Amino acid sequence: MKSLTAESLLNTIDLTVNNIKSLASNNILQYTANDPLTSSYIAGYLMTFISGIYEETIEIILREKIRRSGRKYIINFVNSMIEERFRNPSYKNVKKLLKKFDNNWVEKIKTIPERDKLALSSVVNSKNALAHGYNFDVTLAEAIQYYKDSKNVIEKLDDIIL
């Protein structure tokens, strides 16, 4: 990735996923395919964690782009706008945010495979369902797959914007 800070944040997700897998394989974490409750709790944690990291990563990538303009008043304005208005980095919300900057960016992200776009939205929707007390039925395996697929969107954003 072009943004080392964004890449570092994504690496924290990879590390967390690997740690969860390691705990499960070493029987430290009593997760089995026959234990959907534990799987759901761990998946919920992972989806919430991933969604938060994605939100931060997208903001960092945009801030790096803006910083390159060198105009302090533009940097300050855009930073405050992003902080106040950008939440829940679903594909739809990312598209809305990018449209405020450059329609060409929007056209470029439309080429991302549908599976990856849906995975990004699934991460955010799952996090919101859990946070607001709605039915949450994502397994750990599904959460990890959503991450693998949605990570492609974040990497593509980094490439397009920077």
Secondary structure, 3 states (H helix, E strand, C coil): CCCHHHHHHHHHHHHHHHHHHHHHHCCCCCCCCCCHHHHHHHHHHHHHHHHHHHHHHHHHHHHHHHHCCCCHHHHHHHHHHHHHHCCCCCHHHHHHHHHCCCHHHHHHHCCCCHHHHHHHHHHHHHHHHHHCCCCCCCCHHHHHHHHHHHHHHHHHHHHHHC
